[in-house]
Amino acid sequence: MTGDDESTEDGPTTVPVTLYTREDCSLCVVARETIESVAADLDGVTVALDEVDVDTDPELAEEYGERVPYVLVDGHPAFKYEVDERDLRLKLLAAT
């Protein structure tokens, strides 16, 4: 490994986070609040949250069904049903 893993101070790094959700999903509301809370507390990391209602797409509804909330961090599966604050913080920092 080289010493190129130092972060630059050019501004925050944006990490895409996708939250698969559906209407009347209380766990989905909690997951979104957790993601927003953790994102607000992180210096140097900005979260680009994309919330996707699985019921608007038959393929997504079939794939995720009742398995929401389902969260991808930087395109990688990260959480199902519950978002752990500590794990989310680590995953966001690792994605930068």
C-alpha positions in Angstrom: 0.0 0.0 0.0 1.1 3.5 -0.6 0.5 6.6 1.4 -2.2 7.8 -0.9 -5.0 7.1 1.6 -4.9 10.6 3.1 -8.1 12.6 2.6 -8.0 15.9 0.9 -9.4 19.1 2.4 -11.2 20.1 -0.8 -14.6 19.8 0.8 -16.9 17.1 2.1 -17.1 13.7 0.3 -20.6 12.8 -0.8 -21.7 9.2 -0.2 -24.8 8.0 -1.9 -27.3 6.3 0.4 -30.4 4.6 -0.9 -33.3 3.9 1.4 -36.0 1.5 0.1 -39.2 2.2 1.8 -43.0 2.1 1.5 -46.0 4.0 2.8 -47.1 3.6 6.4 -43.7 2.0 7.4 -42.8 3.1 10.9 -39.4 1.4 10.7 -38.7 3.3 7.5 -39.3 6.6 9.3 -36.9 5.6 12.0 -34.3 4.5 9.5 -34.5 7.9 7.6 -34.2 9.8 10.9 -31.2 7.8 11.9 -29.5 8.3 8.5 -30.2 12.1 8.7 -29.0 12.3 12.3 -25.7 10.5 11.6 -25.1 12.4 8.4 -25.6 15.7 10.3 -23.0 14.7 12.9 -20.2 13.6 10.5 -17.6 16.2 9.5 -16.3 15.9 5.9 -19.0 13.6 4.7 -22.2 14.6 3.0 -25.0 12.0 2.5 -27.0 12.0 -0.8 -30.1 10.3 0.4 -32.3 8.7 -2.3 -35.6 7.4 -0.8 -37.3 4.9 -3.1 -40.9 3.7 -2.5 -40.8 0.1 -3.5 -44.6 0.1 -4.2 -44.1 2.4 -7.2 -42.3 -0.3 -9.1 -43.6 -3.9 -9.4 -40.1 -5.3 -9.7 -38.9 -3.5 -6.5 -42.1 -4.5 -4.7 -41.4 -8.1 -5.7 -37.7 -7.9 -4.7 -38.1 -6.1 -1.4 -41.8 -6.7 -0.5 -42.0 -6.5 3.3 -38.2 -6.4 3.7 -38.1 -2.6 4.2 -36.5 -0.5 5.2 -33.5 -1.7 3.1 -30.5 0.5 2.9 -27.6 0.7 0.5 -24.5 2.7 1.3 -22.4 3.6 -1.7 -24.2 1.0 -3.7 -23.6 -1.8 -1.2 -26.3 -3.5 0.9 -25.9 -2.2 4.4 -29.0 -2.6 6.6 -32.3 -4.4 6.6 -35.2 -3.3 9.0 -33.0 -1.3 11.4 -30.1 1.1 10.9 -27.4 0.9 13.5 -25.9 4.4 14.1 -22.4 3.2 14.9 -22.3 0.8 11.9 -23.7 3.5 9.6 -21.1 6.0 10.8 -18.3 3.5 10.1 -19.8 2.5 6.6 -20.0 6.2 5.6 -16.5 7.0 6.7 -15.2 3.8 4.9 -16.9 5.0 1.7 -14.9 8.2 1.6 
